[in-house]
Amino acid sequence: MRIVLGVGGGIAAYKAASLLRLFTEAGHDVTVIPTEAATRFVGVATWEALSGRPVSNSVFDAVHTVNHVRLGHEAELIVVAPATADLLARAATGQADDLLTNTLLMAGDCPVLMAPAMHTEMWQHPATQANVETLRSRGVTVLEPASGRLTGADSGPGRLPEPEAIFTAAMALAGAAAAPAAPPATPDMEPRTPSDPADAVPSAIRPLAGLTVTISAGGTREPLDPVRFLGNRSSGKQGVALAAAALDAGARVRLLAAHMEVPAPAGVELVQVETALELRKAALHAAADSDVVIMAAAVADFRPADVSGTKIKKRDDVADPVINLVRNPDILRELVEVRDAASRNQLIVGFAAETGDAGGDVLEYALAKLHRKACDLLVVNQVGRDKVFGEDTNSVVILSRAGSEPQEASGSKSDVAAAVIDRVSAELSRVVPPA
């Protein structure tokens, strides 16, 4: 595969050298285009030695090859790492003042992935966030930066994701972009032959290539006043593990993230929500173009009927407050109803965190929930203090509306996620549009 690796002028440019090696060792043909500022951090000689190709950042070099047009036209994938705040701004506004920004403008249908790296304040600035939204609206995949130690003593979101994470996200994006682009064979047209062995990834290894998977994760928070909220113990670890497993399977992944104690994996399209109502709106919107929807978030069943605009005071001269609750909408059930009404060929997976009581055990309650929700699969686990929430391990039973035998999966949350994604892949061929 022909890859253009753009390198922005930040201290994290040194990590791009490791990313370049991952690409070349996987057999890809990589052209590196550093910005002028990037060459102050890593010299041109390093990029040429690692890529085995000449390196330039000027539109006036190799003019006879029309580089500023050719590179964008020939690229099958463009990755920019690190993408600085300046580079994001120039790309969003369509500037073309060096070879890299020219190449981005000439990319056409080529998938583009940008991995930001900058200080937290720069990343969170409204101008940067607006530029990111602009790029995403045009089809560019902009990763969420990692959180951690930055330059100097600072720490927070803005750290460049590790090269392995960027490589995985890039390969998933390339696989998703390539899958639907292959034209069907006709009598006067030969089947498409991959130009590189890396293009011919077996479907058994990337079974979700070309598909869009929406996953919800974390716990919703329902405000009582500007300070307090009703919440739950969900950490988001299982949902994040599911997103990572879906990326590994080749899917384009959209993560609807409520409160989470772990960062989203690099390569997902991140949509942040807080309340159940916000999650409902995001889920219904995201489901419209999703092949698979996995609702792993811990959604509050109830919310306060009234939210105080000021902090509720604890006072001796007034009675203790009484909190009236109202039901939140059943998002999973609504997703199923919307899908069926639209005759959409879509797989919907629910999660059920259950506890047993005198009225029944965990599986009895889960089977009743599967009947009510009418989703295709229901992933069930028993919860409680020191069980599931916040832990690194999990044990689940996967129930099927089609009546298949319950499937057990246990181990790390990554192991459980892999089992769920494998089951999703197996079920997709059996999903039939409603009559």
C-alpha positions as CSV (number, residue, x, y, z in Angstrom):
1,M,0.0,0.0,0.0
2,R,1.2,3.5,-0.8
3,I,1.2,5.6,2.4
4,V,2.1,9.2,2.9
5,L,3.3,9.9,6.4
6,G,3.0,13.6,7.3
7,V,5.0,14.8,10.3
8,G,4.1,18.0,12.2
9,G,6.5,20.2,14.0
10,G,6.1,19.0,17.6
11,I,8.4,17.2,20.1
12,A,6.4,14.0,19.5
13,A,7.8,13.9,16.0
14,Y,10.4,11.4,17.2
15,K,7.6,8.9,17.8
16,A,6.8,9.1,14.1
17,A,10.1,7.4,13.3
18,S,8.8,4.3,15.2
19,L,5.5,4.5,13.3
20,L,7.4,4.7,10.0
21,R,9.2,1.5,10.9
22,L,6.0,-0.3,11.6
23,F,4.6,0.7,8.2
24,T,7.7,-0.3,6.3
25,E,8.2,-3.6,8.2
26,A,4.6,-4.4,7.3
27,G,5.6,-4.1,3.6
28,H,4.1,-0.7,2.8
29,D,5.7,1.9,0.5
30,V,6.0,5.1,2.6
31,T,6.8,8.6,1.6
32,V,7.5,10.9,4.5
33,I,6.6,14.6,4.2
34,P,7.7,16.5,7.3
35,T,6.8,20.2,7.8
36,E,9.7,22.6,7.9
37,A,9.3,22.8,11.7
38,A,9.3,19.0,12.0
39,T,12.8,18.9,10.5
40,R,14.0,20.9,13.6
41,F,13.1,17.9,15.7
42,V,14.0,15.0,13.4
43,G,16.3,15.6,10.4
44,V,15.6,14.7,6.8
45,A,18.4,12.1,6.8
46,T,16.5,10.1,9.5
47,W,13.4,10.0,7.4
48,E,15.2,9.0,4.2
49,A,17.2,6.3,6.0
50,L,14.1,4.7,7.5
51,S,11.8,5.0,4.5
52,G,14.4,4.4,1.8
53,R,12.9,7.2,-0.2
54,P,13.9,10.9,-0.8
55,V,12.2,13.4,1.6
56,S,11.2,16.9,0.9
57,N,8.7,19.5,2.2
58,S,8.9,22.0,-0.6
59,V,6.6,22.1,-3.7
60,F,9.7,23.3,-5.7
61,D,11.6,20.1,-5.3
62,A,11.3,17.5,-8.1
63,V,9.1,19.9,-10.0
64,H,9.2,17.7,-13.1
65,T,7.2,15.0,-11.2
66,V,4.6,17.6,-10.1
67,N,5.0,16.3,-6.5
68,H,2.4,18.5,-4.9
69,V,-0.3,16.8,-7.1
70,R,1.2,13.3,-7.7
71,L,1.7,12.4,-4.0
72,G,-1.9,13.0,-3.1
73,H,-3.3,11.3,-6.2
74,E,-1.2,8.2,-5.7
75,A,-1.6,7.8,-2.0
76,E,-3.8,5.0,-0.7
77,L,-3.6,6.2,2.9
78,I,-2.4,9.5,4.4
79,V,-1.4,9.5,8.1
80,V,-0.3,12.7,9.9
81,A,1.5,12.2,13.2
82,P,1.9,14.3,15.1
83,A,-0.7,16.7,13.9
84,T,0.0,20.0,15.7
85,A,-2.6,22.7,16.4
86,D,-1.2,24.7,13.6
87,L,-1.3,21.8,11.1
88,L,-4.9,21.0,12.1
89,A,-5.8,24.7,11.5
90,R,-4.1,24.8,8.1
91,A,-5.7,21.6,7.0
92,A,-9.2,22.7,8.2
93,T,-9.0,26.0,6.3
94,G,-7.6,24.5,3.1
95,Q,-4.2,26.2,3.2
96,A,-1.5,24.9,0.8
97,D,1.7,26.6,1.9
98,D,3.9,23.5,1.9
99,L,4.1,20.1,0.3
100,L,2.1,18.4,3.1
101,T,-0.9,20.7,3.0
102,N,-0.9,20.5,-0.8
103,T,-0.9,16.7,-0.6
104,L,-3.8,16.8,1.9
105,L,-5.8,18.9,-0.6
106,M,-5.1,16.5,-3.4
107,A,-6.1,13.4,-1.4
108,G,-9.5,13.0,-3.0
109,D,-11.1,9.7,-1.8
110,C,-8.0,8.5,0.0
111,P,-8.6,7.9,3.7
112,V,-6.8,10.4,5.9
113,L,-5.9,9.9,9.6
114,M,-4.6,12.6,11.8
115,A,-3.1,12.0,15.3
116,P,-3.0,15.2,17.3
117,A,-0.3,16.1,19.8
118,M,-0.1,19.3,21.7
119,H,-0.5,20.8,25.2
120,T,-3.8,20.3,26.9
121,E,-4.9,23.9,26.7
122,M,-4.2,24.0,22.9
123,W,-6.2,20.8,22.4
124,Q,-9.1,22.0,24.4
125,H,-9.2,25.5,22.9
126,P,-12.4,26.2,21.1
127,A,-10.5,27.0,17.9
128,T,-8.8,23.6,17.8
129,Q,-12.0,21.8,18.6
130,A,-13.8,23.6,15.8
131,N,-11.0,22.7,13.4
132,V,-11.2,19.1,14.5
133,E,-15.0,19.0,13.9
134,T,-14.5,20.6,10.5
135,L,-12.0,18.0,9.5
136,R,-14.2,15.1,10.8
137,S,-17.2,16.5,9.0
138,R,-15.2,16.2,5.8
139,G,-14.4,12.5,6.4
140,V,-11.0,12.9,8.0
141,T,-10.4,10.5,10.9
142,V,-9.0,12.6,13.8
143,L,-7.9,10.5,16.7
144,E,-8.4,11.5,20.3
145,P,-5.0,12.3,21.9
146,A,-3.8,10.2,24.8
147,S,-3.6,11.5,28.3
148,G,-0.3,11.6,30.2
149,R,3.0,13.4,30.7
150,L,3.6,16.2,28.2
151,T,6.6,18.4,27.6
152,G,8.0,19.7,30.9
153,A,6.0,19.0,34.1
154,D,2.6,19.3,32.4
155,S,0.2,16.3,32.2
156,G,-3.2,15.8,30.6
157,P,-4.9,15.1,27.3
158,G,-2.7,16.0,24.3
159,R,-0.1,13.3,24.3
160,L,0.5,11.6,20.9
161,P,-1.0,8.0,21.0
162,E,1.7,5.3,20.9
163,P,2.9,4.3,17.4
164,E,1.4,0.9,17.8
165,A,-2.1,2.4,18.4
166,I,-1.8,4.7,15.5
167,F,-0.6,1.9,13.2
168,T,-3.6,-0.2,14.3
169,A,-6.0,2.6,13.7
170,A,-4.5,3.4,10.3
171,M,-4.7,-0.2,9.2
172,A,-8.3,-0.4,10.3
173,L,-9.1,2.8,8.4
174,A,-7.4,1.5,5.3
175,G,-9.3,-1.8,5.5
176,A,-12.6,-0.2,6.0
177,A,-12.0,2.2,3.1
178,A,-10.8,-0.6,0.8
179,A,-13.6,-3.1,1.4
180,P,-16.6,-1.3,-0.2
181,A,-14.4,0.2,-3.0
182,A,-13.8,-3.1,-4.7
183,P,-16.1,-3.2,-7.7
184,P,-17.9,-6.4,-8.6
185,A,-16.6,-8.5,-11.4
186,T,-18.4,-8.2,-14.7
187,P,-17.9,-10.0,-18.0
188,D,-15.9,-7.1,-19.4
189,M,-14.0,-6.3,-16.2
190,E,-11.4,-8.4,-14.3
191,P,-11.8,-8.7,-10.5
192,R,-9.7,-6.2,-8.6
193,T,-6.3,-7.5,-7.6
194,P,-4.7,-5.9,-4.5
195,S,-1.6,-3.8,-5.4
196,D,0.1,-5.0,-2.3
197,P,-0.1,-8.1,-0.2
198,A,-1.1,-6.0,2.8
199,D,-4.3,-5.1,0.9
200,A,-5.4,-8.7,0.7
201,V,-6.2,-9.1,4.4
202,P,-8.3,-12.3,4.8
203,S,-11.9,-11.6,5.9
204,A,-11.5,-14.2,8.7
205,I,-8.8,-11.9,10.2
206,R,-10.8,-8.6,9.7
207,P,-14.4,-9.8,9.6
208,L,-15.9,-6.4,10.2
209,A,-13.9,-4.6,7.5
210,G,-16.1,-2.0,5.7
211,L,-18.7,-2.0,8.5
212,T,-19.6,0.7,10.9
213,V,-20.0,-0.3,14.6
214,T,-21.4,2.0,17.2
215,I,-20.7,1.2,20.8
216,S,-21.8,2.9,24.0
217,A,-19.6,2.8,27.1
218,G,-19.4,4.2,30.6
219,G,-22.0,5.3,33.1
220,T,-24.6,8.1,32.6
221,R,-24.9,10.9,35.2
222,E,-28.2,12.5,36.0
223,P,-27.8,16.0,37.6
224,L,-29.6,16.9,40.8
225,D,-28.1,20.4,41.0
226,P,-24.9,22.1,39.6
227,V,-22.8,20.0,41.9
228,R,-24.4,16.6,42.5
229,F,-25.7,13.8,40.3
230,L,-27.1,10.3,40.3
231,G,-24.6,7.9,38.8
232,N,-23.3,4.4,38.9
233,R,-20.1,2.4,39.3
234,S,-19.4,1.8,35.6
235,S,-15.8,2.5,34.6
236,G,-16.2,2.2,30.8
237,K,-13.5,-0.5,30.6
238,Q,-15.7,-3.1,28.9
239,G,-17.0,-0.7,26.4
240,V,-13.5,0.6,25.5
241,A,-12.3,-3.0,25.2
242,L,-15.2,-3.7,22.8
243,A,-14.2,-0.7,20.7
244,A,-10.6,-1.9,20.5
245,A,-11.7,-5.4,19.5
246,A,-14.0,-3.9,16.8
247,L,-11.1,-1.8,15.5
248,D,-9.0,-4.9,15.4
249,A,-11.7,-6.6,13.4
250,G,-11.5,-3.9,10.7
251,A,-14.6,-1.9,11.6
252,R,-15.1,1.9,11.6
253,V,-15.9,2.4,15.3
254,R,-18.0,5.2,16.8
255,L,-17.8,5.3,20.6
256,L,-20.6,7.0,22.6
257,A,-18.8,7.7,25.8
258,A,-20.6,8.6,29.0
259,H,-18.4,8.9,32.2
260,M,-15.4,6.7,31.8
261,E,-12.3,6.1,33.9
262,V,-10.2,5.0,31.0
263,P,-9.3,6.8,27.7
264,A,-11.0,5.9,24.4
265,P,-8.8,3.8,22.1
266,A,-7.0,5.6,19.3
267,G,-8.9,5.3,16.0
268,V,-12.5,5.7,17.2
269,E,-14.9,8.5,16.4
270,L,-15.6,9.8,19.9
271,V,-19.0,11.2,20.9
272,Q,-19.2,12.3,24.5
273,V,-22.4,12.4,26.5
274,E,-23.4,12.7,30.1
275,T,-27.1,11.9,30.7
276,A,-29.4,9.2,29.5
277,L,-31.3,11.7,27.3
278,E,-28.1,12.8,25.7
279,L,-27.1,9.2,25.1
280,R,-30.5,8.5,23.5
281,K,-30.1,11.4,21.1
282,A,-26.6,10.3,20.1
283,A,-27.5,6.7,19.8
284,L,-30.5,7.3,17.5
285,H,-28.4,9.6,15.4
286,A,-25.4,7.2,15.2
287,A,-27.6,4.1,14.5
288,A,-28.8,5.6,11.3
289,D,-25.6,4.6,9.4
290,S,-24.4,1.7,11.6
291,D,-24.3,-2.0,10.7
292,V,-23.9,-3.0,14.4
293,V,-25.0,-1.2,17.6
294,I,-23.6,-2.4,20.9
295,M,-25.2,-0.7,23.9
296,A,-22.6,-1.5,26.7
297,A,-23.1,1.7,28.7
298,A,-24.6,1.6,32.1
299,V,-27.7,3.8,31.6
300,A,-29.6,5.2,34.5
301,D,-33.1,3.9,34.7
302,F,-34.3,7.0,36.5
303,R,-33.5,10.7,36.6
304,P,-34.6,13.5,39.0
305,A,-37.9,15.0,38.0
306,D,-36.6,18.5,38.9
307,V,-33.0,19.8,38.6
308,S,-32.1,22.6,40.9
309,G,-30.4,25.6,39.3
310,T,-28.4,26.2,42.5
311,K,-26.7,23.9,44.9
312,I,-29.2,22.2,47.3
313,K,-28.2,23.5,50.8
314,K,-28.1,21.4,54.0
315,R,-29.9,23.6,56.5
316,D,-31.2,23.0,60.0
317,D,-34.3,25.2,59.5
318,V,-35.8,23.3,56.6
319,A,-36.8,19.7,56.1
320,D,-34.5,17.3,54.2
321,P,-35.2,17.3,50.5
322,V,-37.2,14.6,48.8
323,I,-36.0,13.6,45.4
324,N,-38.7,12.6,43.0
325,L,-37.6,10.4,40.1
326,V,-39.0,9.8,36.6
327,R,-38.2,7.0,34.2
328,N,-35.6,7.5,31.5
329,P,-36.5,6.2,28.0
330,D,-35.6,2.6,27.1
331,I,-32.9,3.4,24.5
332,L,-32.2,-0.2,23.6
333,R,-35.8,-1.0,22.9
334,E,-36.3,2.2,20.9
335,L,-33.3,1.4,18.8
336,V,-34.8,-2.0,17.9
337,E,-38.2,-0.4,17.1
338,V,-36.6,2.2,14.8
339,R,-34.6,-0.5,13.1
340,D,-37.6,-2.7,12.5
341,A,-39.8,0.2,11.3
342,A,-37.1,1.1,8.8
343,S,-36.5,-2.6,7.8
344,R,-32.8,-1.9,8.4
345,N,-30.4,-4.9,8.2
346,Q,-28.7,-4.1,11.5
347,L,-27.5,-6.2,14.4
348,I,-28.3,-4.8,17.9
349,V,-26.5,-6.0,21.0
350,G,-27.6,-5.1,24.5
351,F,-25.9,-5.5,27.9
352,A,-27.6,-6.4,31.1
353,A,-26.0,-5.9,34.5
354,E,-28.2,-8.0,36.8
355,T,-28.4,-9.1,40.4
356,G,-30.5,-12.0,41.6
357,D,-33.1,-11.8,44.4
358,A,-35.9,-13.8,45.9
359,G,-37.9,-13.3,42.7
360,G,-35.4,-15.0,40.4
361,D,-31.8,-15.5,39.5
362,V,-29.6,-13.5,37.1
363,L,-30.4,-15.5,34.0
364,E,-34.1,-15.5,34.6
365,Y,-34.1,-11.7,34.8
366,A,-31.9,-11.5,31.8
367,L,-34.1,-13.8,29.6
368,A,-37.1,-11.6,30.5
369,K,-35.1,-8.5,29.6
370,L,-34.1,-10.1,26.2
371,H,-37.8,-10.8,25.5
372,R,-38.8,-7.2,26.4
373,K,-35.9,-5.5,24.5
374,A,-36.1,-7.8,21.4
375,C,-32.4,-7.1,20.6
376,D,-30.5,-9.8,18.7
377,L,-27.9,-10.6,21.5
378,L,-27.9,-9.8,25.2
379,V,-24.6,-9.9,27.1
380,V,-25.3,-10.6,30.7
381,N,-23.2,-10.3,33.8
382,Q,-23.8,-10.4,37.5
383,V,-22.9,-7.2,39.2
384,G,-22.3,-5.9,42.7
385,R,-19.6,-4.4,44.9
386,D,-16.2,-5.8,43.7
387,K,-18.0,-7.5,40.7
388,V,-17.5,-6.2,37.1
389,F,-17.7,-2.5,37.7
390,G,-14.2,-1.0,37.7
391,E,-12.6,-4.4,37.6
392,D,-10.2,-5.7,34.9
393,T,-11.9,-9.1,34.5
394,N,-15.4,-10.1,33.6
395,S,-17.6,-13.1,33.2
396,V,-20.6,-13.0,30.9
397,V,-23.2,-15.1,29.3
398,I,-24.3,-14.2,25.7
399,L,-28.0,-14.9,25.1
400,S,-29.5,-14.9,21.6
401,R,-33.1,-13.9,20.6
402,A,-32.8,-16.6,17.9
403,G,-32.7,-19.2,20.6
404,S,-29.1,-20.4,20.3
405,E,-27.5,-22.0,23.3
406,P,-26.1,-19.5,25.8
407,Q,-22.4,-18.8,25.3
408,E,-20.1,-18.2,28.3
409,A,-17.0,-16.0,28.1
410,S,-14.7,-14.9,30.9
411,G,-11.2,-13.6,31.5
412,S,-9.9,-10.1,31.0
413,K,-12.3,-7.5,29.7
414,S,-10.3,-7.6,26.4
415,D,-10.9,-11.4,26.3
416,V,-14.6,-10.9,26.8
417,A,-14.7,-8.2,24.2
418,A,-13.0,-10.4,21.7
419,A,-15.6,-13.1,22.3
420,V,-18.5,-10.7,21.9
421,I,-17.0,-9.3,18.6
422,D,-16.4,-12.9,17.4
423,R,-20.1,-13.7,18.1
424,V,-21.2,-10.5,16.4
425,S,-19.2,-11.4,13.3
426,A,-20.8,-14.9,13.3
427,E,-24.4,-13.5,13.8
428,L,-24.1,-10.9,11.0
429,S,-24.7,-13.4,8.2
430,R,-27.9,-14.5,10.0
431,V,-29.5,-11.1,10.5
432,V,-32.5,-10.8,8.1
433,P,-34.3,-7.5,7.5
434,P,-37.7,-7.5,9.2
435,A,-40.7,-8.2,6.9
